[in-house]
């Protein structure tokens, strides 16, 4: 059976609870406010991000992770055993629940 792993970046706003519940890998990315760079979901949660934004007059700047960082994350996640049928069921059930 093929293995499936869902990966997204932290801009997707998936909650920590859903990340754990559905086995989704959320990749954090850098956010710069003023002269300081933070890593989303590592240095702050959603509420702390809004608190940080209130301290600055400028719009936050984001950037993507490096190719090397992505490769490291990808190779690490490739080692995880993930059953296709359970992932498929989880996504279908989540979609069905959301549509109701």
HUWOMO-V741646 format. One line per field, one symbol per residue. ss: DSSP state (2 for helix, 1 for strand, 0 for the rest). psi: psi as a letter, one per 30 degrees, with the letter a starting at -180 (. if undefined). A space follows every 50 residues. Layout:
ss: ???
psi: ???
This chain:
ss: 00100011122200022222220011100111100111110001022222 22220000001100002222222222220000122222222222222220
psi: klkkkkkllfffgkleeeeeeghkjjjllkkkkbgkklkkfeflaeeeee eeeffkflkkkllllleeeeeeeeeefffkkkkeeeeeeeeeeeeeeef.
